[in-house]
Amino acid sequence: MREETRRRLERQLWLDRAKWAAAGLAILVCIAGGIWATGLDATVETRHVPGIVSAVGPLVGGTIRANEEGLSVDVKLDDGRQVHVMAMKKTDPHVGDRVEIAEHVHGTGRVTYSWR
């Protein structure tokens, strides 16, 4: 085999190996990013915010038990925001009731609310 042909073959083999290594590294970076984002979303700061119940209705959930035991409650917070939470029927919320709900701020910036 001539020297020039051998060098071209070695260069091509090295490029093929580099492509596989880059693809493997890209996959590892994606996995690490997913793990990091999941961990970040797991950090939650909870605050209790006051508001007034503005609407109460039936809960349309994924299970029959949730439909039977839950309520869909709209709450107007004191700072003007309107939020939607789920509550159990045994808490018996009524329109106009003054309530305090939990605001959960996740590490990614996502905000969720729950009945206290």
VENWO-V625605 format. One record per pair of residues at least 6 apart in sequence whose ideal C-beta (glycine too) atoms are under 6 Angstrom apart, sorted by the first residue. I is the first residue (numbers start at 0). J is the second residue. Records with the same first field share a line. If there is no record, write none. Layout:
BEGIN
I: J, J
END
This chain:
BEGIN
39: 106, 107
40: 105, 106, 107
42: 106
43: 103, 105
44: 104
45: 101, 103
46: 102
47: 99, 101
48: 76, 102
49: 77, 99
50: 74, 75, 76, 77
51: 75, 97
52: 72, 74, 92, 94, 96, 98
53: 73, 75
54: 73
55: 70, 72, 92
56: 71
58: 69, 70, 71, 85
60: 66
68: 87, 88
69: 85
70: 86, 88
72: 84, 86, 92
73: 83
74: 82, 100
75: 81
82: 112
84: 100, 112, 114
86: 92, 114
99: 115
100: 112, 115
101: 113, 115
102: 112
103: 111
104: 110
END
